[in-house]
């Protein structure tokens, strides 16, 4: 499956915004993560949000995908995130995107 540009843009911005701008991004409350998503939307537009959401849906629907390896190989972020952490992040993004 070809990784869309929106995924690369999102992971780059996600990495840049993490601890410096949104130190509580990993908390149970999604407030800071949603600020990251909104920042992504403002910078790259609604189409990028739709593209990333559609890609996330395909990615998460395949239970065999090793998300950790995929993230390490395809993302522009140099953070290593666990399989469960990536799944949680992408599902959270989907929930946010579906509320638009």
Secondary structure, DSSP 8 states (H G I E B T S, - for coil): ----HHHHHHHHHHHHHHHHH-TTTTSSS-HHHHHHHHHHHHHH-HHHHHHHHHHHHHHHH-TT--HHHHHHHH-S------HHHHHHHHHHHHHHHHT-
